[in-house]
Amino acid sequence: MAAQELPLGRLDAWLRGHVEDFRGPLTAERFAGGQSNPTYKLTAGSGAYVLRRKPPGPLLPSAHAVDREFRVMRALAATPVPVPRVFALCEDDAVIGSAFYVMEHLDGRIFWDQRLPEIASAAERAAMFDSMNAVIADLHRVDYGIVGLGDFGRPGNYMARQIARWSRQYRASETETIAAMDRLIDWLPEHLPPEGAPAIVHGDYRMDNLIFHPSEPRVIGVLDWELSTIGDPLADFAFHVMTWRVTPELFRGLAGIDFAAAGIPDEPDYVAAYCRQTGRDTVPDWEFYMVYSLFRIAAILQGIAKRAIEGTAASSEAAEVGRIARPLAEQAWELARSL
């Protein structure tokens, strides 16, 4: 399938001219999964690579920004944040039909169930969560100006702009009335916390966007930087920690598990570890950020539901995933009412 999607002859010629020491012959296979940017493993005489492309065809102007992904990973290469080495960006649609970039292929493990049932030891699970926490703390400590990302985003008024953006996205993909979403769209702008110092935000930092070492309990690569920008690091961290509020049955979460037996830190311990590493005492508006995170994921899932109805969603599970928007929105509204 990948060979039919990618014109390997043109791609091989481009790689020879743009990736140092590249040599063929070239084969390609598409990675399974619901990436919004189709992603392929390239195998060549010179080794394995990963190609990530915009989907072909008409797209929203700011969507599928592979050029931004390439730029942020290149900027982070000299920092403690583990990212794959990026080799080259191609913005000429004539090569394979859409813009793409090529990066190194990291040999490691990706985990979809955050309870980590395939890991035998509670101590190893604890170390994996410690590593995941340390990496996002390292990201939020990077001086974005020094690494060349001073113009990567508009830091001011970040939360207000995000709430407006996801409200618009939700309205554009509404398929039925969800009263809790209507209430949240009114409530969130009226309860904005004071704005802190901006940082590089990943935008979708979660366990299945990380590659762990093949045998050691540590993160060796952070993937999927499509939503990265300069913004509020607490919003970024809260979206990551939201999984502690969601049950495994609802959306691959951790709520209700036996944390001590699993070796997984509970939410207060995990947040406290992040605060220690980023020089904070506490996060005073933490519950607001949780409401926002639940609202945001509900808006994202509603978008997936709409695409499933229109027949454009990449995943066969899209319609099922979209149905989760309502219970998540209701959970967010219950939390908002309690504040």
KACOR-V776563 format. One line per field, one symbol per residue. ss: DSSP state (A for helix, B for strand, O for the rest). phi: phi as a letter, one per 40 degrees, with the letter a starting at -180 (. if undefined). burial: 1 if it has 16 or more other ideal C-beta (glycine too) atoms within 10 Angstrom, else 0. A space follows every 50 residues. Layout:
ss = ???
phi = ???
burial = ???
This chain:
ss = OAAAAOOAAAAAAAAAAAOOOOOOOOBBBBOOOOOOOOBBBBBBOOBBBB BBBOOOOOOOOOOOOAAAAAAAAAAAOOOOOOOOOBBBBBOOOOOOOOOB BBBBOOOBBOOOOOOOOOOOOAAAAAAAAAAAAAAAAAAAAOOOOOOOOO OOOOOOOAAAAAAAAAAAAAAAOOOOOOAAAAAAAAAAAAOOOOOOOBBB BOOOOOAAABBBBOOOOOBBBBOOOOOOBBBBAAAAAAAAAAAAAOBAAA AOOOBOOOAAAAOOOOAAAAAAAAAAAAOOOOOOOAAAAAAAAAAAAAAA AAAAAAAAAAOOOOOOOAAAAAOAAAAAAAAAAAAAAAO
phi = .ccccbcccccdcccccbbdgcaccbbabccchcccbdbbcbbadchbbb bbbcccgcbcdccfccccddccccccdcbcccbcccbabbbccccbhaca bbbccccabbbcbccfccccbccccdccccccccccccdccccccccgbc bcabccgcccccccccccccdcbcbacbdccdcccccdccbcccccccac bcgacadcbbbcddbbcacbabbgcdccabaccccccccccddccbcdcc afcbdgccccccgcccddcccccccdcbgbcabcbdccccddcccccccc ccccccccccgbccbccdccccccdccccccccdccccc
burial = 01000101001101100010010101010100001111110111010011 11111000000001110111111111001011110111110000111111 11101101001001110010000011111111111111111101001010 01101001100110011011001100010111111011000010000111 11111110111110001011111111111111111111111111110000 11111010100111101001111100010100101101111111111111 111111110000110001001101111111111011000
